[in-house]
Amino acid sequence: MATLHENDLWFSNIKEVEREISFRTECGLYYSYYKQMIQASSIEQGLLELIYDNKTESRRTINVLQRMNIYQEVFLSILYRLLPVQEYLEPIYFYIYTVFSLQALYVTSLYATSWFLSDSWLAGALTASWYILNRIDTTRVEFTISLRENWSLPFFALQVASITYYLRPQLKPLQQRAVLLLVFLSTLWFSLTWQFNQFILLVQALGLFVLDCLDLISPDKVARLYVVQLSSLLVVWLLQFCNPMLLGSLAVSFLVSTLLVKRFQAGLKRGGPLSRLARLVLGGLLVLALTFTINFLTKKSLQLRSDEHIYKFVKAKFGLGSTRDFDAKLYLCEEAFGLLPLDTFDRLAGTLVLYPYLCATSVLLAVLLFIALRNLIGSQSEADQHTLGLRPDVAYNLLHTVLFGLLAYSTMRMKYLWTGHMCAFAAYGLCGRELWDICLRTLCCHTPAKLRLIRYAAPVSVLIFLYFKFWPKVTEELSELREFYDPDTVELMTWISSKTPVGAVFAGSMQLLAGIKLCTGRSLTNHPHYEDQALRERTREVYQIYARQSPGAVYRTLQAVGADYVVLEDSICYERRHGRGCRLRDLLDVANGHIMDDAGENEPDLIQAPHPRFCVAIKADDPAYTKLFKRVFQNKTFHVYKLRKRKPRSVGGSTGADV
């Protein structure tokens, strides 16, 4: 990863401003806090500036440690200041090398998971090989270094490996306690480094709940894992200065509900088959009802609205209702939040990871359903148990890969939660005893010698095939040399740093403003961390610069948020990347009621607005605009305007002073 990153950008030879520009969109925002901590006069001063931050959002003081998951930047900056590495390692290299090192932890955890499942080190080697060869679908760390998932997924993989080991039978009590501690620490670090932790842990908890109901995992172990998950989230809640979004999450509500219902679960599993089924359904409905009740009451008491946009997006995505909501449509129009493209499966099939994965998943799902029915009926003869069984660690990983596979298919951005584990599970299917045992018994040719031979011959054959087919491509990719080139953005950042006051406030797109904060240290009106209701409303207001609004309305909006300069981007004003109806200007027109929502009946060009588009009209130097805005910088991509000072109306005969 480090080599690819260096070769793609020539990172060691470009200017510092170019290095910082390479941290695109929200990556630049997160890295700016690391840079801020490094440049602070002391660690204490740096922490105070984060807790009482008034530069990330103009005219507001926010606690960045509460709002965002940036403890990793804080920890890394403190580590850099304390370790004797400053003389020979620049802060930016210390940062990126740490992230790349975490990918080693990621692959090591996947290696361990497949080894635990199959009891074969060849499965680990095959997992690592598949992860590397499917790099396009397993990671994007080399070009989104500081993205939150690149910090959290290695710890999530470590947590899955720890749970896999914990669910192995015949562990000693001391081993169980040690592994549970590792599960807690990995869950804590995973939750602390990514704002989407609550949704991932909710899916994981749902899988454990299903396996518990089907008697495939020990209820005591499931209860301990619930406690570990809940404890981790509560510790994160405390570390993030009692962030209400965590308490109001569905994950916390679900974990509390399951632990409350847990004491009645033994009674729910008694009786005949129909009685057991009815009681299990009743228990599931009780947990769901209690979850939504607790979640509703918590949000009402905390007046929590920060995650509303996520539920609106999910509702619109699955066709549960149309929406004119700007935030929901902003997500719906992004390719990353669409369905998983089918060419993903073609790439996975090309490296042979898809075939053993599908075979192992389908066969073991059939086995799981058979055992679940057998447990439900209650007929568990010794012959049945010896003929067909499913270890708890295998059952957990099976349901884990199915649930996260469905999540990845529904939302492409979530595929990185699935594809890494997919490599581990496919390697287990190729090297594990269970699948080959079923195949050999079906063919009536099962012997211990044949089982041992095929378990080693199959992965070795695949590894040899992968080496001869892909090693030349890997070496060719590692030898490709490119260079970072973005002169327009470099010119903009240089102009801002040299020509504007240090306290100036900039308005513009979320993505660009994150880079402005990192490269110049100027204050912002809005930014890409979208998990706050007030910020989303402000972003929509600032984005009126790309809508059909009068110059006076835009001026008043920008003045209200304290902006001194506004940056207009031709790539947004004249956007062609998205299709009709999904361009930012179309979304704003829909939200403002200037065009009809349904493009099937009313095309997006049926305009009902009395004003021209602001970003287009202002470039014509109309007097209505020039009296409010002065153009101070422009190149091929960016146009910067300064808000002119306006004199307020005189009150009581006195003359007004400049605002």
Helices and strands as residue ranges (DSSP letters): H 2-9, H 16-21, H 25-39, H 43-51, H 64-67, H 71-82, H 91-118, H 121-133, H 135-138, H 148-166, H 173-192, H 197-213, H 219-239, H 244-247, H 250-262, H 265-268, H 273-302, H 308-317, H 326-332, G 335-337, H 343-350, H 354-377, H 382-387, H 392-410, G 412-415, H 416-431, H 433-442, H 448-479, H 487-499, E 505-507, H 510-520, E 523-524, H 533-542, G 543-546, H 551-560, E 565-569, H 570-573, H 584-591, H 614-617, G 618-620, H 623-626, E 629-634, E 638-643
